[in-house]
């Protein structure tokens, strides 16, 4: 069974930092591109950041460029999201997922519970 478990969320003041971690089990994801997504109350889930299978290429939503950094450790089967200079609009539940090598989209059945990030003003 494939499981992706997010952790590291919490309550932080605007301008602060958090580091989220995603631990994968049931499958080694070293050959998969990985991504972070978030969903705010009343809104659809949106893309935040992605990293290639090798870790050599990263991609970010315009809203987080320069503030967030995605990284992965294939030896640990984890992917992290370092979030700096947090803003209230970053408040959301954050999810990680793997990208299908066939569809180039996140796997529909891999979504976990996510981790809550709340940024106060």
N, C-alpha and C positions, 0 to 999 in steps of 0.2 A: 504494500500500500504506500503510495506516494503522499507525503505530508510536508507542508511548508509551514513553519511556525515562526511568527514574527514576535519580537520582543524589543524592549528598550523605550517604549513610549512613556509619556508622563505629562505632567503639568510644568510649563516653563514660562517665564516672562518673555515678552518681546525683546529681541536682541540676544537671547540666550541660545544654547546649543543642546542638541540631543544626538545620540548615535543609536540608530536602529539596527537590529540584526535579524537575519532570516536564516534559520537552520533547516536544512533539507534532510529528509530521511526516506528510505524506501527506494531511492534511486540516486545514482551519482549524476550530478548536473554539470560536470566539468565540460561537457561538449555542447551545452545549451547556453544561449544568451539568456540573461536574467534581467528582471526589471522590478522597479518599485512603482506602485500605484497608490492613489489615495481617493477617498470618498468622503466628502463633507455632508453634513445633514441636508437632506432635500436635494442633493445633486448627484449626478452620475459619477461613477468611478472614472478617474482621469489618470493619464500617464504622468509620471514624475521623472523617472530616470531609468536608463538601461545600460548594461555592460555586456560586451561581447563575450563569447565563450573563453577566450584567452585573457580577457581583462585589458586588452590593448586598445580598445575603443569604447568610449562612453558617450552617452547621449542624454540630454536634459531638456525638460520643458522650459520654455522661455521664462516662466514665472520663478524658477528656482536656479537658473544659471548663475554661477558665481557664488552661490550660497550653499548648495548641496553637492556632495561628492559621493558617488557610488563606487564600491570596490567589491572584490570577491576574493575568496581564499578557496581554491579548488581542493586543496588538501583537507580542509575542514568541512567542505561542502556547505559553505556559508556565503552570504552576500550581505554587505552592510550599506547603510546610508548615513553618512555624516551630515547633519543639518546644522548650519550656522546662521546667525543673524535671522533667527526665526521671527515671523510676522504672524499676527492674529489670523490672517487668511490662510496660513498653513495648517490651521486646525482641521483635523480629519482623522479618519481611521486609515492607517497605512498598511498596505498589503504588498507582498512580494509574489512573484510568479516566474515561471520559465516560459520561454518562447518556443513554440513548435517549429521544428526545422522544415515542416511541410507547409504550414499555413502562415508562418511568420507572425503569429498572433499568440497571446498568452493562452495557456491551456484552460479550457472552461471548467474542468473538474479539479483543478489544483488550488483554487482559492481557499484560503484558510480563514481564521477568525480576525486576523489583522491585529494591529496594536494602536491604541488611541494616543494621539498627540494633541494636546491642548495648549495653545499659546495665548496668554493673557496680555492685555495692553497695559 
